[in-house]
């Protein structure tokens, strides 16, 4: 079996394990093929929505830390 046929077979198996009927089906549902010619893998592509959500989570964590610092500051004040 040629190297390209082997890569295609591996990708087809990965697509099947992910619940898709074919490599094309996986690609149509947000996956992309990453390959260097020796190996290949189907990887979930991050959408703009995914990136925005990750940025929101980071910002949320910063706000929580700021609020925790503010609470500690207030607890340290004497009335």
N, C-alpha and C positions, 0 to 999 in steps of 0.2 A: 504494500500500500504506500502510495506517495505521501510525502510530508503534508501536502495540502489536503489530501483526503483524510489523513489522520487528524489534522487540526479541525476539519469540518465535522468529523465524527465526534471529536471531543466537545466541540461547541454544541452540536446537536444533543448530545447527552446532557450537558449542562442546562440547555434550554428545557429539556424534558424534566430534569430534576427540579427546575424552578416552576414547573407547571405549565409550560408552553408547548405548543405542537411543533414549533420549528424555531430556528435562529431568527428568522424574519418576524415571527410572532413576538418573540422576546424584544426585538429591536422596536417594534411598533408599540410596545408597552413600557418603554423607558429604559431599556438596557442597551449597552453598546459593546462592541467587540474590542478588546484590548489585546494586541498581539505584537510580538517582536519577530515573528516568523518561525520561532522555535516552540513557543507556547502561545496559547490563546485562552482568553477568559471572558465571560459575559459579566459585565459590571453595571450596576444600577446607575443611571445618569442622574445627577442632581439637577432638578429643575430650579427655576428662579424662585418658585414658591418654597422649595426646600432650603435654599440659601437664605431667603428672607426669614424663615422660621428659625434657622440656626442663629442668625444675627439677633433676632428677638430674644432667644433664650440667653445669649450672652449679655445683652442689655438688661434683661430681667435679673440675672444673677448680680450684676453691678448695683442695681437699685436695691436689691435685698441686702447686700453687704452695707450699703450706705445707710439703710434704715436700721440695721443692727448696730452700727456705730452710733447713730443718733440716739437710739434707745439706751445704750450704755452710757452715753454722755449725760442724758437726762437723769438716769439713775444715780449718777455721780454728783449731780447738783444738789445742794442743800436748799431747802425752802425756808 
